[in-house]
Amino acid sequence: MNQLAFVRIFRIVFMSLKFYTQVMLFQRRHRGNWNPLVEEKWNTLITKQAKQYKILALKLGGLMIKMGQFLSTRADILPASFLMELEGLTDRVPSIPREKIVSVLEREWNSPLSAYLSSLSDEAVASASIGEVYKGILKDGKEVAVKVQRPGTDRILRADFQAMRIVIWFLRTLTPLSKQIDFRQLYREMTDTIGAELNFLQELQSGRAFSDRFKEMEGIRFPIYFDEFSTRRVLVMEWIEGARITDLSFIETHGLDRHEISERLFILFLEQVLYGGQFHADPHGGNILLEPEGTIVLIDFGMTGTISKSDSQAVLRIAEGVIFQNYGQVLDSLEELRFLLPHANRDLLEETIARLVAAYESNELLQMDSFVAERLLRDMQDIVRTQPVQLPAEFAFFGRAASIFVGVLHVLDPGIDLLALARPRILEWASSQKEGKRIFGKEDVLRWAIQAAGPLRVFPQKVINYLEEPERMRHYLENRDGRERKHQRNMQSRMFAGVFTVLSFFGISGGVWFSHEPFLWVSAVFFVGSLWTYRSIK
């Protein structure tokens, strides 16, 4: 039943509208009365929604699991309790009968299975919502991994994308979230990145591109692909004898150095960012294998993203702006990266960045009270949600990849110092970025190194920040409370206007259906009025 298109669309859209209505009613009920008890009720509601989403995603599979994994990284638009519930959502589904997989293989190869393979494992070694992997042996005796697309995947994903189009239209047209999120670009990024998984030939090309790009990197390799056996729905590659990189017992058994492995892995992913180009968008432990001698093998390039060279340079300018306390430069670079939408309050955001940096530095010097630090982080999340700040769609999968990857690193080496590993590589990268204009010279790089490495440079500023903290906190909280009250008033007004718009639209539909002209005209008047009111509230 869940495989029927209209059933999937209805369940996805209904759940989305139900969640949004619950959130709006909750905010209206507790407007101007937000306290620890209300906060607890809010977290209970959001956690319940996340659990309902997770249950439905596991039932439906398809795009819902991918979307849940994507949402689990969107701290810019979703509460922490929602994100925590989705963190464990993995794309693992029961395998389908082997004979169905064999029929796909024979249809794609237009030949009996025995014409290409001397054997195929009885069960799948891995099974996900899009494809399943079997172990096979070619006629010449080579062991291979055979990845086969599950039958009906195209149809299921088309229905899921149709449901997402309906949900995004609703959010973009009838909610204030359109000020914070570029829904059109977000949908394009979803279709490009997730839709690419349907074409295994594209995955083959991406794997080859990574292999060519990092062929000189010691201790890293990529699987060999077999073009003559690969099609849009079948991918054949060499079989890798190894274990998941997070298999600590395997590492201990073979006497490997966890710290050295984590450093090598970190450099591999840092190189993907610093010099632009493709990055692996799904670097979980199952897609990073470790051979007995310690070689890292990166597999599964179905989900990849791209960082342009200009974007990577903008990231570096953000780092420089933070180091030299030039927060205007930080905001300029954020605008260049499309993190700031029009009408952003630059003064407020600059103050927020400065406070974050000061809090970090003060914590090193004076061990800032944990309550103050927690309140600062919570207030910063509120600012991100109320200001026109967004995570650009093209960076969405990078954020997800980064969070997954950092988790893998900390399993390997809980004490790893990522900043210490990154600093020399970033300095080397900065000095190489010429491209027709002087971005960094030797003096700049030296100045940066001194600034980054010398903790004494911030000692006077830390003392000043500590002495001025009470007055700055009072001013900051007053501004925050005023913004919150205004935002809540606008949200309530827009919610009422949006509800009347939807109801009057159904009234128009009913008037047309039952040929009731007076009811049709009254509904039309309410529709135009409520829609105009909704659009006029900023």
N, C-alpha and C positions, 0 to 999 in steps of 0.2 A: 504493500500500500504506500509506503514512504517513497517508493521509486517513481510513483506517478507524478508528473510535472505539476499539475494543479494542486495536489496535496502538499508538495514541498513548498510551492510558492505561498500557499495560504498559511502554512505553519510558520514560515520564516517572517512574513509580513505581519501576521497577527501578533507574534511574540515581540517584534520590534515596536509596534504601536502600543502594546500593553506596557512595555517597559517605559516608554517615553511618557505615557499618561500617568503611570505611578510616580515617576520622578516629579513631574509638574505639580501634581496634586499634593505631594509631600512638601515641596518647597512653598506652595501657596499656604498650606496649613500651618507651617512653622515660620512664615516670613516675619523677620524682626524678633524672633525668639529662639535664636540658635544658641544652645547651651550644651554642656557635656551629655545630658540625657538625650537631647535631640540628636546629637552626633552619634550616640550609640544606636538609636533607632534607625538613623540613616545608613549606618554601616550594616545593620541587620538586613535592611531592605535591599541594598546593593549586593550583599553577599548572596541573598536568596535569588536575586536575578541572575547572578553569575552562575550559580549552581543549575538553575533552570536552563540557561544557555548551554552549559556544558553537557547536560543530559540530552538535550535536543541535538546538539552537534554530534554526539556519539551515536545517536540513533540514525540521523540522516547521512552522516559522513559528507563526502564531497567538499563543496566550498565552505561549509559551515565549520569544519575543523580548521581549514586554512585561515578562515576569517577570525576564528577564535585565537589562533596563535598570533595573528597580526594584531588583534585588539589587545592582547596581553602585554604589548609593548607601548601602548598609547597612553602614557602617564600624563600627556598634555590635555587629554579630553575625558579620561575615565578615572574614577576614584581608586585609591590604592586597594581597598577591599575587593573590588571587582577584578583588578589585575591579579591579585594573589590567588584567587580562586581559579583563574584561567591558566596559571603558569604551568600546571601539570597536564594540560590538554595535549595529547600526542596523537599523531596521525597513524594509529595502529588499528586495523580492522580485521575481522576474521577472513581467512583466505577462502576463495571460491573453489569449487571442485576442479581438480586438475584437468579433467577432460575439456572444460570450457577454455582453459588457458591453451591447451593443445590445439583446439579449433581456431583460436585467434592466430597462433603461430602458423598453422598450415594455410590459413586464408591469406596472411600477409606474405608468406613465402611462396604461395601458389604451388606447394609441393607437400608430399607427406613429411612428417617430422623426421623420419629415418633418412631422408635425403640430405639432411644437414647435421643432425645430431646422432651420435651413437647411443647416447643415454640422456635422460632428463630426470632429475630428482623426483621422488614421489610426492613430496610436499614442498611448499614455498619456504624459503629461508627468511623471507621478509615480506610483509604484506601491508600495503597502505591503501588509501582511498582511491588513488589513481592507478597505481601499478603494483605488480607482484614480481618478486625475484626468485628464480629457480637456479639450481646449479646444474650445468650441463657439460657434456664432453663432445667436442667436435669430432668429425670423422678422422682427423689427423691426430687425435689424442689430446689436444689442448683442452684444459679445464677452463670453462667460461661461466660468467654470470649472465643469465638471460632475464632481462627485465621486460615484462609484458603488460600492456595496458589492459585494465579490467574491462570486460564487455559492458557497453552502455554508459561509459564514463562521459562521453561527449554529450549525451542527452541529459544526464543528471546535472552536469555543470551548466548547460544552457539554461535549465530551469532555475538553478540557484542564482545565476547572474541576472536573470529576469527579475527574481525576487529582490535582489540587491538594488536593481535600478528603481524599483517601486519605493523601497525604503529610502534610498538616497534622494529621490524626488521629493518625498514627504519632508525629510530633514532639511533639504535645501530650500524648499518653498515655504514651509509653514513653521519653521523653528528659527530661533536666533543663532543656532550653531553655524549658519552659513557665514556669519561674520568672522568666525574663528577657523573654519575648515574649508578648504577648496575641494568641495565634494566631486566636482567634475574631474579634476586632476587625480583625486584619490581613486576614483573608479577606473580611470585609464590605467593608473599604476597597478591596480589589482588585476585587471584583465591582461595587461602585458606580462606581469610577473607570474601570476598563477596560471594564466592561459598558456604560457610557454611550456608548462610542464606536460601539456598534451602532445607536444611534438617532440618525440625522442630524438629525431635527427638534429633538432636545435640543441638538445642536451649534449649530443655527441660533439657538435661544433664547439660548444662552450668548453667542454672538457679538453678538447685539443688545444683551444686558445690558451687555457691555463697552463697546459703542459709546455707549450712553446714559450710562454711568458716567464715561467719559473724553472726552466730546464737547468739553469746554472746553479740553482740553490741547493746546497749540500744537504743530504738527509731528507729530501722531499721528492716525492714522485707522484705520478698520476697513472691511472689504468690505461692500458692499450685497448683501443676500440676496433671492432671489426666491421668495416663499411659494408662488406658484401652480404652480411647477415642482418644488418640494421635497417629498419624502416621507420615510418612515422609512429608505429605502435609497438615496435620491438627494438630493443637495444641489446646488443651483445658486446660484452667486454671481458677482459681477462679476469679470472678468478683470483682474488687476493686472499692469501693465507695469512691471517692475522687476527687481531682482536680490536674491539672498540678502544679508543685511546683513553677512555676513562676506566678501563679494566685494570685496577691497581694490582690485583693478584698476578695478572699476566706480566706487568712491568716488573714486579718483584721476582717472579720466577725466572725471568730472562736477564736479571741483573742490570736493568736499564736505569738511567738517571732521570727521575721525574722532573727535576728542576731544569735540566738541559733540554728535555723534550718540550716542556712548557715554554721555554725561551725561544726555541726554534719555531714552535707553532705560532707564538705571538708575532715574531718577525715576519712570518709568512703573511699573516693577515694585516699587519701594519703596512707592508709593501703594497697590498691591494688598495689601500686608502691613499697613501702619500702620493703616488704617481698617477692616480686616476685610472679609469678603466673598469673592468668587471670585478665584482666581488662575489664571493660565495654567500648566498642569502639564507642558507639553512645549515650552519656548521655545528650541528649537534654531534654527540659522541658517536652515533651510529654512522655518520657520514665522514668520520675521520678515523682511519684504521691505522694500527701500529703493527709493523712486521716484527718477527722475533729479534732481528738484529738492530731494531730501533728506527727504521725508516718510516716516516709518516706518509700515508697515502690518502689523498683527498679524493672522495668519490661523490657521485650524485650531484650533477650540475643542472638539474631541472629548474631550480630556483636560483637565479643570479640577478644582481642589480648592477647599475653602472654609476660611477662617480666621475664627473667631468674634471678635467685638469684645472679649470677655473674655479670649480667648487673646492677642490683640495687646497688651492692657494688661499681661498677665502677662509678656510678653516685655520690655516697657519696664521693669518692676520688676526683672527680672534685670539689665538694663543698669545701672540705678541701684545695685543691690546690689554689682555688680562695681566700679563707680566709687568708691563710698564704703566699699569693703571690708567690707560687711555680708553675709557669705556665708550666714548663716542666712536672710536674706531671699531670696537666690538659690535656696536649697534649697526654701523655702516656695513660691516661684513655679514651680520645676520640678515640685513635687508637684501644684500646681494645674494645670499643663499635662499631667500624667500621665506625665512622664518618669521618675518614681521609683515603683517598685512597693512594696508593703508589705515591711517588714523591712529596708529599706535602712539601712546604717550611716552615719548622718548625720555623725558625728564624722570618719569616714574620708573621706567625700565632701567635707566642708567643708575638711579639710586638703588634699585633692587640688586643689580649686579655688584655695585660697590659694597653694599651691605653683606652680600654673600661672600665676597672675597675677604672683607674685613672680619666676618665671623669665622671663616676658615683660619685666617692668620691669628686671630685672637684665641682661638681654641688651642692652637699650638703653644701659645705663650702663657695663657692664663686658665686653661681648662674651663672654657665657657660652660655654664650650667646647662645640663642636658634638656631641661624644660624650655629654656630660651632658644636653644638650637632647634628643638622639635617645633616650637611655635613659628620660628623663622621659616623653616622648610614648608610648613603647612600654609603660611601666608604667601609664600612664593608660588605654591601650587594654585592658590586662589587667584593670584595675579595672572598666571599663565592662562587660566580659564576665562577670566573676565576681560583681559586685554586681547587685541587682535594679534595673538601670537599663535603660530601653528607649526606643527612638524610637517614640512613639505612632503607631499605624497612620494616623491622620488627618494626621500630619505627614510620613509616609513619602514621599508624592509631592511634598510641598513641598521636602523635602531633595533629591530628585532634580531638581526644577525649578531650585532655587537653584544646584546644582552645574553644570547645563547652562548656565544663564544667565551665571554668572561666567566660564565658559569662553568664551562669546561675547564678553563685555565685554573680556576680555584679548586676544582676537584683534583686536578693534577698536582698543584702546588699552592696550598692555601696561603703561604707567605710570600707569594710572588709580588715584586714591586714593579708595577706596570710603568709608572712614570720614569723610574730609573732605566728601564729597558728602552723606553720610547725616546728619551731625551737625545742621545747621540744620533739616532736615526733621523729624528726631526731636524736637528741642526745640520746634518749632512744634506738632507732634502732641501732645507731652506737655502743653503748656499748654492745649490745647483739650479735654483729657479730664476733664470734670467729672462728668457722669452722676450727679448727686444726691449726690456725696460729693467731698471735696477730695482728689484724687489728687496734683496738683502745683499749687503756687501760684507767684507770680512769684519769691518768694525761693528756692523749690526749684529752679526753672529756672535762675536766676542762679547758684545754688550749684553746680548740675550743670555749667553752662558753664565756670565758673572751675575746677572740679575737673578736667574733661575736657581743658581747654586748657592747664593749668599744669603742665608737667613737673617743676617744682621741688618740688611738693607731696610727691612720693614719694622725694626724694633721701635723707633720713635713713633711711627704711624700706629703701631699696635697700642702703645700707651695712650696716644691721643684718642683713638677709637674707644678704648676702655673707659676713659674719663667722660667722653661725650655720649656714651651709650644710653643713659637714662633719657636725656632730652631727645635724642634721635629716635628712640623707641616710641616715646610719647607722640612725636610728630608723625611717625610712620603709622602708628595704630589709628590716629585720628583720620588720616587720609584713607586708610584701608576701610574703616567703618563707614565713612561717607560714600565711598565707591560701592561698598556692598549694599547699602540701603538703596541707592539709586538703581543698581543692577537688579535688585529684587523687585522694585516697583515696576521696572520695565518688563521683567520676566512675567509678572502676574498679568499686566495689561496685554502683553502679546499672547499669553496663553488663552485668556478669555476671547480675544479676537480670533485666534486660530481655531478654538473650539466652535465658535459661531460660524466661521467660514466653512468648516467641515460639515457641520449640521445643516447649514443652509444649502450646501452643495447636494447633500442627500435629499433635502427637501425639493430642490429643483428636479432631481432624478425621479422622485416619487410623483411630482406633478406631471412630468412628461409621461411616465409609465401609466398613470391612472387617468390621463387627459383631464386633470383638474386645474383649469386655467387660473382661478383666483389664488389657489395655493402656490402655483408655479410663479406668479408675479410677486407675491409676498416673499417667497423664498429667494427670488432673484434680487429683490431690493436688499434683503438682509445679507445676501452673499456679497454684493458690491460694497455695501457699507462696511461690513466686518473685514473684508479683504483690504479696503482702503485704509481702515484703522490699523490693521496689522502691519501693512507696509510703511505707514507713516511713523510708527514707533521705532525709535533708534536705541 
